[in-house]
Every structure is written in C-alpha cells, then in structure tokens.
C-alpha cells in the first residue's frame, strides 16, 4: 500500500505543476488582454482607469475598451484623454477610432486637438471668451469624438460631473465599408444617374425633409435634457 502511494506522488506532482503553469499562462494572457483597473489620484480626487495615467489630468489610451472613470468634483476640472494611433496597414483601410463620453446631463465642454498643448490652448480660449469654444463649435454637446486611427489625437473634457471616457476602435468599420461600395457604384452609374430628372427632384426633397427632421429632433432633445436636469 505504501509503495502504491509512493508511486502516485510523482504523478500528482506532475499534474499539479502542469496545472500551475497552465493557470499562470492563462492569467498572464488575460492580464495582457484586459488590463487591470488602477486607482490614480490627481488633485483631491481619485479616478478609476485601466489606461496609463500621465499626471496633470492626462490619460494615455493605447488599446480598445480602455477607459477612465472620473468622479464628481466641486469645481470644473479639465481632464485630457489621448490616443497615439496604430501603425498603418493595408487590412486596416476601413479602421476607425473614437472616444465615447458617458455623462448624465449637459454641463460639460469638449475640446479636441492633435496633442495636449492644443487642447489646453482651446481650454484657455474658452475660459477667456464669452463664446463657447467646444468641439467643432457644434450647437449640441457631443459625446463621441472621431479620431484618425493612424495619428495621435487628444480630447479634453471640462466638467464637474461624474463621467466615463472610453476608447472604441474597429479594424473594419462597416459603415465606412458600405459608403465605399456605394461611392464606387455611384461612380460607375454616374452617367446614367445624371440624366434622370426624377432623381434630381427626389434628392432635393429628401434632403429638405431630412434637415427638417434633424432640426425637430434637436429641439425635442434640448427640451428633454432641460426638463431632466431641472428634476
């Protein structure tokens, strides 16, 4: 009986060793794929992020699904989120990247630029001007900022409310792919379409209806946001 147990010891030791190695490798891959969340301090607040915190309210993103969760503060603070971009490759022809801002309410301002210095300059102009210097001077508050996936870009958010900034990247943006196919088809059929009178009238009427609907949606959205913020 003792000899039988002794013979099982090497086998059990081998199984435990293999299990430990496999588990360690799996944990390492999971860590590389899903970076561990970290708590960083800037000023008097603590932020939760799995991106790289550079100090002075600057967060550096490098991978898809990285985020920074900024808590509510007493006064408005500027936080800047940057993305270095990826190396251009042929199969990334339809790639896309964007920062997605999740925030409740519209008490915030967004600034976009090539680097941190440009964003800070926009913020300084905003602070010293009577006119809002938000992202591309849009009449509404944007929560999605498109980036060039192959170049560096930064987005600054000025707010005192709690919010979350997340990096979204796609190797193939199907909207861009569909537009490419549509553009090629339109180019091929351009001579035939130019001679179609009905198409000219339908296009004009269609654009008019779409812009009218967009204006109505904007007015309704603005009224709903004001009603919610008052509650």
C-alpha contacts under 8 A as a table, 3 or more apart, distances in Angstrom:
res1	aa1	res2	aa2	distance
1	X	4	X	5.07
1	X	5	X	6.38
2	X	5	X	5.16
2	X	6	X	6.15
3	X	6	X	5.00
3	X	7	X	6.19
4	X	7	X	5.15
4	X	8	X	6.56
5	X	8	X	5.16
5	X	9	X	6.53
6	X	9	X	5.32
6	X	10	X	7.72
7	X	10	X	6.52
7	X	11	X	7.52
8	X	11	X	5.26
8	X	12	X	6.14
9	X	12	X	5.19
9	X	13	X	6.04
10	X	13	X	5.01
10	X	14	X	6.12
11	X	14	X	5.10
11	X	15	X	6.23
12	X	15	X	5.09
12	X	16	X	6.14
13	X	16	X	5.21
13	X	17	X	6.12
14	X	17	X	5.11
14	X	18	X	6.14
15	X	18	X	5.22
15	X	19	X	6.11
16	X	19	X	5.09
16	X	20	X	6.10
17	X	20	X	5.11
17	X	21	X	6.26
18	X	21	X	5.16
18	X	22	X	6.12
19	X	22	X	5.18
19	X	23	X	5.96
20	X	23	X	5.15
20	X	24	X	6.01
21	X	24	X	5.08
21	X	25	X	6.21
22	X	25	X	5.21
22	X	26	X	6.14
23	X	26	X	5.07
23	X	27	X	6.10
24	X	27	X	5.16
24	X	28	X	6.15
25	X	28	X	4.99
25	X	29	X	6.20
26	X	29	X	5.15
26	X	30	X	6.12
27	X	30	X	5.02
27	X	31	X	6.05
28	X	31	X	5.07
28	X	32	X	6.26
29	X	32	X	5.09
29	X	33	X	6.09
30	X	33	X	5.04
30	X	34	X	5.75
30	X	35	X	7.93
31	X	34	X	5.18
31	X	35	X	5.30
31	X	36	X	6.55
32	X	35	X	5.89
35	X	50	X	5.75
35	X	51	X	7.97
36	X	50	X	5.86
37	X	48	X	6.62
37	X	49	X	5.41
37	X	50	X	4.41
38	X	48	X	5.77
38	X	49	X	5.42
38	X	50	X	5.81
39	X	46	X	6.40
39	X	47	X	5.62
39	X	48	X	4.67
39	X	49	X	6.44
40	X	46	X	5.54
40	X	47	X	5.36
40	X	48	X	6.51
40	X	49	X	7.57
40	X	53	X	7.32
41	X	44	X	7.09
41	X	45	X	5.80
41	X	46	X	4.46
41	X	47	X	6.30
42	X	45	X	5.84
42	X	46	X	6.54
42	X	47	X	7.78
42	X	55	X	6.94
42	X	56	X	6.68
42	X	57	X	6.40
45	X	71	X	7.15
45	X	73	X	7.40
46	X	70	X	7.65
46	X	71	X	7.15
47	X	68	X	6.98
47	X	69	X	5.71
47	X	70	X	5.11
47	X	71	X	6.36
48	X	68	X	5.88
48	X	69	X	5.05
48	X	70	X	6.91
49	X	52	X	7.78
49	X	66	X	7.60
49	X	67	X	5.67
49	X	68	X	4.24
49	X	69	X	6.01
50	X	66	X	5.84
50	X	67	X	6.08
50	X	68	X	6.84
51	X	59	X	6.53
51	X	60	X	6.01
51	X	61	X	5.36
51	X	62	X	7.48
51	X	66	X	5.69
51	X	67	X	6.19
51	X	68	X	6.79
52	X	59	X	5.69
52	X	60	X	4.98
52	X	61	X	6.50
53	X	57	X	7.72
53	X	58	X	6.18
53	X	59	X	4.59
53	X	60	X	6.24
54	X	57	X	7.38
54	X	58	X	5.33
54	X	59	X	5.76
54	X	60	X	6.82
55	X	58	X	5.59
55	X	59	X	7.58
57	X	78	X	6.99
57	X	79	X	4.74
57	X	80	X	6.09
58	X	79	X	6.00
58	X	80	X	4.72
58	X	81	X	5.89
58	X	82	X	7.52
59	X	68	X	7.67
59	X	79	X	7.81
59	X	80	X	6.20
59	X	81	X	4.80
59	X	82	X	6.23
60	X	81	X	6.00
60	X	82	X	4.95
60	X	83	X	6.08
60	X	84	X	7.90
61	X	66	X	6.47
61	X	67	X	7.79
61	X	81	X	7.14
61	X	82	X	5.91
61	X	83	X	5.00
61	X	84	X	7.35
61	X	167	X	7.12
62	X	66	X	7.60
62	X	83	X	6.03
62	X	84	X	6.64
62	X	85	X	7.39
63	X	66	X	5.98
63	X	167	X	7.44
63	X	169	X	7.99
64	X	167	X	5.76
64	X	168	X	5.47
64	X	169	X	5.51
65	X	166	X	6.19
65	X	167	X	5.43
65	X	168	X	5.89
65	X	169	X	7.90
66	X	166	X	5.83
66	X	167	X	5.64
67	X	164	X	6.94
67	X	165	X	5.47
67	X	166	X	4.21
67	X	167	X	6.33
68	X	164	X	5.74
68	X	165	X	5.35
68	X	166	X	6.62
69	X	162	X	7.71
69	X	163	X	6.11
69	X	164	X	4.45
69	X	165	X	6.59
70	X	162	X	5.67
70	X	163	X	5.46
70	X	164	X	6.06
71	X	161	X	7.02
71	X	162	X	4.51
71	X	163	X	6.70
72	X	160	X	5.57
72	X	161	X	4.54
72	X	162	X	4.19
72	X	163	X	7.72
73	X	76	X	7.08
73	X	77	X	7.77
73	X	160	X	4.98
73	X	161	X	6.50
73	X	162	X	7.62
74	X	160	X	6.24
75	X	159	X	7.85
75	X	160	X	5.49
76	X	158	X	6.13
76	X	159	X	4.73
76	X	160	X	4.30
77	X	157	X	7.95
77	X	158	X	5.46
77	X	159	X	5.67
77	X	160	X	6.11
78	X	156	X	6.48
78	X	157	X	5.59
78	X	158	X	4.42
78	X	159	X	6.82
79	X	156	X	5.57
79	X	157	X	5.48
79	X	158	X	6.64
80	X	116	X	7.02
80	X	119	X	7.72
80	X	154	X	6.64
80	X	155	X	5.63
80	X	156	X	4.19
80	X	157	X	6.44
81	X	154	X	5.49
81	X	155	X	5.24
81	X	156	X	6.20
81	X	165	X	7.94
82	X	115	X	7.39
82	X	116	X	7.68
82	X	152	X	7.25
82	X	153	X	5.68
82	X	154	X	4.09
82	X	155	X	6.35
83	X	152	X	5.48
83	X	153	X	5.50
83	X	154	X	6.34
84	X	150	X	7.83
84	X	151	X	6.25
84	X	152	X	4.09
84	X	153	X	6.56
85	X	148	X	7.26
85	X	149	X	5.08
85	X	150	X	4.57
85	X	151	X	4.81
85	X	152	X	5.19
85	X	153	X	7.72
86	X	149	X	6.21
86	X	150	X	4.97
86	X	151	X	7.20
87	X	150	X	6.02
88	X	92	X	6.88
88	X	150	X	5.89
89	X	92	X	5.34
89	X	93	X	7.09
90	X	93	X	5.61
91	X	94	X	7.68
91	X	171	X	7.89
92	X	95	X	4.89
92	X	171	X	5.66
92	X	172	X	6.78
93	X	172	X	7.71
94	X	171	X	6.78
94	X	172	X	4.96
94	X	173	X	5.57
94	X	174	X	7.75
94	X	176	X	6.20
94	X	177	X	6.36
95	X	149	X	6.66
95	X	169	X	7.46
95	X	170	X	5.49
95	X	171	X	4.48
95	X	172	X	4.87
95	X	173	X	5.68
96	X	146	X	7.95
96	X	147	X	7.30
96	X	148	X	7.01
96	X	149	X	5.52
96	X	169	X	5.67
96	X	170	X	5.31
96	X	171	X	6.76
96	X	172	X	7.17
96	X	173	X	6.05
97	X	146	X	6.27
97	X	147	X	5.26
97	X	148	X	6.48
97	X	149	X	5.15
97	X	167	X	7.34
97	X	168	X	5.68
97	X	169	X	4.31
97	X	170	X	6.50
98	X	144	X	6.63
98	X	145	X	5.45
98	X	146	X	4.39
98	X	147	X	5.09
98	X	167	X	6.05
98	X	168	X	5.38
98	X	169	X	6.53
99	X	144	X	5.71
99	X	145	X	5.28
99	X	146	X	6.67
99	X	147	X	7.48
99	X	155	X	7.79
99	X	165	X	6.66
99	X	166	X	5.68
99	X	167	X	4.78
99	X	168	X	6.19
100	X	143	X	5.91
100	X	144	X	4.67
100	X	145	X	6.72
100	X	165	X	5.72
100	X	166	X	5.18
100	X	167	X	6.35
100	X	168	X	7.05
101	X	143	X	4.76
101	X	144	X	6.14
101	X	163	X	7.12
101	X	164	X	5.87
101	X	165	X	4.70
101	X	166	X	6.57
102	X	143	X	6.89
102	X	163	X	5.62
102	X	164	X	5.12
102	X	165	X	6.41
103	X	106	X	7.81
103	X	161	X	7.58
103	X	162	X	6.68
103	X	163	X	4.60
103	X	164	X	6.65
104	X	161	X	7.89
104	X	162	X	7.83
104	X	163	X	7.44
105	X	225	X	6.94
105	X	229	X	6.39
106	X	141	X	6.65
106	X	225	X	7.53
107	X	159	X	6.52
107	X	160	X	7.95
107	X	161	X	7.52
108	X	141	X	7.76
108	X	157	X	6.88
108	X	158	X	5.55
108	X	159	X	4.63
108	X	160	X	7.68
108	X	161	X	7.91
109	X	134	X	5.66
109	X	135	X	7.72
109	X	141	X	7.31
109	X	157	X	5.78
109	X	158	X	5.11
109	X	159	X	6.73
110	X	134	X	5.23
110	X	135	X	5.33
110	X	141	X	7.81
110	X	142	X	7.40
110	X	155	X	6.96
110	X	156	X	5.65
110	X	157	X	4.79
110	X	158	X	6.48
111	X	119	X	5.89
111	X	122	X	6.58
111	X	123	X	7.07
111	X	133	X	7.60
111	X	134	X	5.51
111	X	135	X	4.88
111	X	155	X	5.60
111	X	156	X	4.86
111	X	157	X	6.49
112	X	118	X	7.89
112	X	119	X	5.90
112	X	135	X	5.93
112	X	145	X	7.87
112	X	153	X	7.57
112	X	154	X	5.83
112	X	155	X	4.46
112	X	156	X	6.24
113	X	116	X	7.35
113	X	118	X	5.38
113	X	119	X	5.33
113	X	153	X	6.01
113	X	154	X	5.42
113	X	155	X	6.51
114	X	118	X	6.46
114	X	119	X	7.77
114	X	152	X	6.22
114	X	153	X	4.47
114	X	154	X	5.84
115	X	118	X	5.57
115	X	119	X	6.58
115	X	152	X	7.11
115	X	153	X	5.71
115	X	154	X	5.33
116	X	119	X	5.21
116	X	120	X	6.21
116	X	154	X	6.26
117	X	120	X	5.13
117	X	121	X	6.18
118	X	121	X	5.07
118	X	122	X	6.32
119	X	122	X	5.14
119	X	123	X	6.26
119	X	154	X	7.05
119	X	155	X	6.90
119	X	156	X	6.16
120	X	123	X	4.93
120	X	124	X	6.19
120	X	156	X	7.97
121	X	124	X	5.07
121	X	125	X	6.26
122	X	125	X	5.10
122	X	126	X	6.11
122	X	133	X	6.88
123	X	126	X	4.97
123	X	127	X	6.22
123	X	133	X	7.66
124	X	127	X	5.11
124	X	128	X	6.29
125	X	128	X	5.21
125	X	129	X	5.94
125	X	133	X	7.13
126	X	129	X	5.28
126	X	130	X	7.66
126	X	131	X	7.19
126	X	132	X	6.00
126	X	133	X	5.07
126	X	134	X	7.77
129	X	132	X	7.26
132	X	137	X	7.38
133	X	136	X	7.81
133	X	137	X	6.14
134	X	137	X	5.23
134	X	138	X	7.04
135	X	138	X	6.45
135	X	142	X	7.50
138	X	141	X	7.02
138	X	142	X	7.55
142	X	145	X	7.25
145	X	155	X	7.72
147	X	151	X	7.94
147	X	153	X	6.55
148	X	151	X	5.43
148	X	152	X	7.35
148	X	153	X	7.40
149	X	152	X	7.87
149	X	169	X	7.82
170	X	173	X	5.80
172	X	177	X	7.54
173	X	176	X	5.45
173	X	177	X	6.36
174	X	177	X	4.80
174	X	178	X	6.04
175	X	178	X	5.18
175	X	179	X	6.23
176	X	179	X	5.07
176	X	180	X	6.13
177	X	180	X	5.10
177	X	181	X	6.37
178	X	181	X	5.20
178	X	182	X	6.08
179	X	182	X	4.93
179	X	183	X	5.96
180	X	183	X	5.10
180	X	184	X	6.29
181	X	184	X	5.22
181	X	185	X	6.22
182	X	185	X	5.11
182	X	186	X	6.01
183	X	186	X	4.99
183	X	187	X	6.11
184	X	187	X	5.09
184	X	188	X	6.29
185	X	188	X	5.13
185	X	189	X	6.22
186	X	189	X	5.19
186	X	190	X	5.66
187	X	190	X	5.04
188	X	191	X	7.75
189	X	192	X	5.53
189	X	193	X	6.17
190	X	193	X	5.19
190	X	194	X	6.08
191	X	194	X	5.44
191	X	195	X	6.97
192	X	195	X	5.64
192	X	196	X	6.94
193	X	196	X	5.24
193	X	199	X	7.26
194	X	197	X	7.83
196	X	199	X	5.47
196	X	200	X	6.89
197	X	200	X	5.27
197	X	201	X	6.65
198	X	201	X	5.34
198	X	202	X	6.03
199	X	202	X	5.06
199	X	203	X	5.95
200	X	203	X	5.29
200	X	204	X	6.41
201	X	204	X	5.26
201	X	205	X	6.24
202	X	205	X	5.22
202	X	206	X	5.86
203	X	206	X	5.05
203	X	207	X	6.18
204	X	207	X	5.39
204	X	208	X	6.34
205	X	208	X	5.12
205	X	209	X	6.28
206	X	209	X	5.23
206	X	210	X	6.18
207	X	210	X	5.11
207	X	211	X	6.16
208	X	211	X	5.40
208	X	212	X	6.25
209	X	212	X	5.12
209	X	213	X	6.21
210	X	213	X	5.13
210	X	214	X	6.13
211	X	214	X	4.98
211	X	215	X	6.21
212	X	215	X	5.18
212	X	216	X	6.32
213	X	216	X	5.08
213	X	217	X	6.12
214	X	217	X	5.16
214	X	218	X	6.14
215	X	218	X	5.12
215	X	219	X	6.29
216	X	219	X	5.21
216	X	220	X	6.23
217	X	220	X	5.15
217	X	221	X	6.00
218	X	221	X	5.11
218	X	222	X	6.10
219	X	222	X	5.18
219	X	223	X	6.26
220	X	223	X	5.16
220	X	224	X	6.15
221	X	224	X	5.14
221	X	225	X	6.15
222	X	225	X	5.25
222	X	226	X	6.34
223	X	226	X	5.26
223	X	227	X	6.25
224	X	227	X	5.07
224	X	228	X	6.16
225	X	228	X	5.13
225	X	229	X	6.07
226	X	229	X	5.17
226	X	230	X	6.23
227	X	230	X	5.33
227	X	231	X	6.60
228	X	231	X	5.25
